[in-house]
Amino acid sequence: MFAALSPVSASASVRAARSAHASASAKVSDALPAPAEQRAPIQIVQLSSRDLQWLPALTHLLIDNVHQGATLGFLAPLSRYAALDYWHGVFARLGQHHSLWIACESEAPGRLLGAVQLSLCPLANAHHRGEVQRLMVHTQERGRGVASHLMSRVECTAATQGRYLLQLETCADSQAEAVFAHLGWQRAGQIPDHCHGAEGQLQNVAIYYKRLPHLV
């Protein structure tokens, strides 16, 4: 599964889709983010299958990322129905081996800033590793350390559960690669033409891993 942070240029169809989605987006985010000095602190929260109140904001987050070119397994334009259906599937999987973390502002109502998932391998011979999936940061909230906060919490959680090897996939030659390198991740290799991007073009995928300290 992909982690995506950096947008690519949007096609005319994607720009049209974003325009059509604007009215729905306003219901989730009523105003542009305040200047950095006025923003509330970021808090990281692990969601359970009961936290369905976050579904509208998560749906908006996914659409925002896909319509800005993020490679997350979807093609643009992404409908609200398809995005909501995806998140329902994620919530159904939450439990011992799959977790969902969100970054939000600490002040109520808590603007959603980003999200990331952690999948722990259930195989008997691989209880030491996990996979980071679909790291997303809202395009209006980038540059304030949201991705670093999310990744730090995921890594700490994995380490406390005895998972000392993490892996992820991200679009090659993207801004995300620089972020992961800065956070101490190692590039293992690249697969050419691995998948189609949001606009339908074939993209190379970079594979990253990180060894964590043994805490248990």
C-alpha positions as CSV (number, residue, x, y, z in Angstrom):
1,M,0.0,0.0,0.0
2,F,1.2,3.5,-0.8
3,A,2.2,6.4,1.3
4,A,1.7,9.6,-0.6
5,L,2.6,13.2,0.3
6,S,3.4,15.1,-2.8
7,P,0.9,16.2,-5.4
8,V,1.6,16.1,-9.2
9,S,0.0,18.4,-11.8
10,A,-3.7,17.8,-12.2
11,S,-5.3,17.1,-15.5
12,A,-8.3,19.1,-16.7
13,S,-10.7,16.4,-15.5
14,V,-9.2,16.4,-12.1
15,R,-9.4,20.1,-11.8
16,A,-13.1,19.9,-12.8
17,A,-13.7,17.2,-10.2
18,R,-12.1,19.3,-7.5
19,S,-14.4,22.2,-8.5
20,A,-17.5,20.0,-8.3
21,H,-16.4,18.7,-5.0
22,A,-15.8,22.1,-3.5
23,S,-19.3,22.5,-2.0
24,A,-19.1,19.1,-0.3
25,S,-15.7,19.8,1.0
26,A,-16.9,23.0,2.6
27,K,-19.2,21.0,4.9
28,V,-16.1,19.2,6.3
29,S,-13.7,22.1,6.4
30,D,-15.6,25.4,6.8
31,A,-12.6,27.7,6.6
32,L,-9.0,27.8,5.4
33,P,-6.5,27.0,8.1
34,A,-5.4,29.9,10.2
35,P,-1.8,31.2,10.0
36,A,0.7,28.8,11.6
37,E,1.1,31.0,14.8
38,Q,-2.6,30.8,15.4
39,R,-3.1,27.1,14.8
40,A,-3.9,24.7,17.6
41,P,-1.4,22.0,18.6
42,I,-1.4,18.7,16.7
43,Q,-2.6,15.6,18.5
44,I,-2.4,12.0,17.3
45,V,-5.4,9.7,18.0
46,Q,-5.8,6.0,17.3
47,L,-9.3,5.3,16.0
48,S,-11.4,2.3,16.8
49,S,-14.3,0.8,14.7
50,R,-16.7,2.9,16.8
51,D,-15.3,6.2,15.8
52,L,-17.5,6.6,12.8
53,Q,-17.9,10.3,13.4
54,W,-14.6,10.8,11.5
55,L,-15.9,9.2,8.3
56,P,-16.9,12.4,6.6
57,A,-13.6,14.1,7.3
58,L,-11.6,11.0,6.3
59,T,-13.6,10.8,3.0
60,H,-12.7,14.4,2.3
61,L,-9.1,13.7,3.1
62,L,-8.8,10.8,0.7
63,I,-10.6,12.7,-2.1
64,D,-8.3,15.7,-1.5
65,N,-5.2,13.6,-1.9
66,V,-6.3,11.7,-4.9
67,H,-7.5,14.8,-6.7
68,Q,-4.1,16.3,-6.1
69,G,-2.3,13.4,-7.8
70,A,-1.4,11.1,-4.8
71,T,-0.9,7.5,-5.7
72,L,-3.2,5.7,-3.2
73,G,-4.8,3.0,-5.3
74,F,-7.5,5.2,-6.8
75,L,-8.0,7.0,-10.1
76,A,-9.3,10.6,-10.3
77,P,-12.0,11.8,-10.2
78,L,-12.8,9.8,-7.0
79,S,-16.5,9.9,-6.0
80,R,-17.6,10.5,-2.5
81,Y,-19.4,7.2,-2.6
82,A,-16.2,5.3,-3.5
83,A,-14.1,7.1,-0.9
84,L,-16.7,6.4,1.8
85,D,-16.9,2.8,0.8
86,Y,-13.1,2.5,1.2
87,W,-13.1,3.9,4.7
88,H,-16.0,1.6,5.7
89,G,-13.7,-1.3,4.7
90,V,-10.8,0.1,6.7
91,F,-13.0,0.5,9.8
92,A,-14.2,-3.1,9.4
93,R,-10.6,-4.3,9.5
94,L,-9.5,-2.4,12.6
95,G,-8.3,-4.6,15.4
96,Q,-5.3,-6.6,16.5
97,H,-3.5,-6.5,13.2
98,H,-4.7,-3.3,11.6
99,S,-4.7,0.2,13.1
100,L,-5.7,3.7,11.9
101,W,-4.2,6.9,13.3
102,I,-5.3,10.4,12.6
103,A,-3.7,13.8,13.2
104,C,-6.1,16.5,14.3
105,E,-6.0,19.8,16.0
106,S,-6.5,19.5,19.8
107,E,-9.1,22.2,20.0
108,A,-12.7,21.2,19.3
109,P,-14.1,20.3,16.9
110,G,-10.7,19.0,15.9
111,R,-9.8,19.7,12.3
112,L,-8.5,16.5,10.6
113,L,-5.0,17.1,9.3
114,G,-3.9,13.6,8.1
115,A,-4.1,9.9,8.6
116,V,-1.9,6.7,8.4
117,Q,-2.5,3.0,8.8
118,L,-0.3,0.2,10.2
119,S,-0.8,-3.4,9.2
120,L,0.9,-6.0,11.3
121,C,1.9,-9.2,9.5
122,P,-0.2,-12.1,11.0
123,L,2.1,-14.9,9.6
124,A,3.7,-17.1,12.2
125,N,7.2,-16.5,10.8
126,A,6.8,-12.7,10.4
127,H,5.6,-11.4,13.8
128,H,8.5,-9.0,13.8
129,R,7.4,-6.8,10.9
130,G,4.6,-4.5,9.8
131,E,3.6,-2.3,6.9
132,V,2.8,1.4,6.9
133,Q,0.0,2.1,4.6
134,R,-1.6,5.2,3.0
135,L,0.0,8.1,4.8
136,M,-2.1,11.1,3.9
137,V,-1.8,14.8,4.8
138,H,-4.4,17.3,3.7
139,T,-2.9,19.6,1.0
140,Q,-3.8,22.7,3.1
141,E,-2.0,21.4,6.2
142,R,1.4,20.5,4.7
143,G,4.5,22.0,6.1
144,R,3.6,21.8,9.8
145,G,5.1,18.4,10.6
146,V,1.9,16.4,10.4
147,A,3.6,13.5,8.5
148,S,6.4,13.4,11.1
149,H,3.9,13.3,14.0
150,L,2.0,10.4,12.4
151,M,5.0,8.4,11.5
152,S,6.6,8.8,14.9
153,R,3.5,7.5,16.6
154,V,3.2,4.5,14.2
155,E,6.8,3.6,14.7
156,C,6.5,3.8,18.5
157,T,3.3,1.7,18.5
158,A,4.9,-1.0,16.3
159,A,8.0,-1.1,18.5
160,T,6.0,-1.6,21.7
161,Q,4.2,-4.5,20.0
162,G,7.5,-6.2,19.1
163,R,7.5,-5.2,15.5
164,Y,11.0,-4.0,14.8
165,L,11.0,-4.0,11.0
166,L,8.6,-1.8,9.0
167,Q,8.2,-1.4,5.3
168,L,6.2,0.9,2.9
169,E,5.8,1.7,-0.7
170,T,5.7,5.2,-2.2
171,C,5.8,6.8,-5.6
172,A,9.4,7.0,-6.8
173,D,11.0,10.4,-7.3
174,S,8.3,12.1,-5.2
175,Q,8.6,14.5,-2.3
176,A,7.6,11.7,-0.1
177,E,10.9,10.0,-0.6
178,A,12.8,13.0,0.8
179,V,10.4,12.9,3.8
180,F,11.0,9.2,4.5
181,A,14.8,9.6,4.1
182,H,14.7,12.5,6.6
183,L,12.8,10.3,9.0
184,G,15.5,7.6,8.8
185,W,13.9,5.2,6.3
186,Q,16.1,3.2,3.9
187,R,15.4,2.8,0.2
188,A,15.5,-0.9,-0.7
189,G,14.8,-0.6,-4.4
190,Q,12.4,0.4,-7.1
191,I,9.8,-1.4,-9.2
192,P,9.2,0.1,-12.7
193,D,5.6,0.7,-14.0
194,H,4.2,-0.8,-10.8
195,C,0.9,0.9,-10.9
196,H,-1.2,3.7,-12.5
197,G,-1.2,7.1,-10.9
198,A,-4.3,9.1,-10.1
199,E,-4.4,10.4,-13.6
200,G,-3.9,7.0,-15.2
201,Q,-0.1,7.2,-16.0
202,L,2.2,4.3,-15.1
203,Q,4.4,5.1,-12.2
204,N,7.5,3.6,-10.6
205,V,7.3,2.5,-7.0
206,A,10.1,2.9,-4.4
207,I,10.2,0.4,-1.5
208,Y,11.4,1.6,1.9
209,Y,12.1,-0.1,5.2
210,K,13.1,0.9,8.7
211,R,14.5,-1.1,11.6
212,L,13.1,-0.1,15.0
213,P,14.6,-0.6,18.5
214,H,13.6,-3.8,20.3
215,L,11.4,-2.7,23.1
216,V,9.8,-6.0,24.1
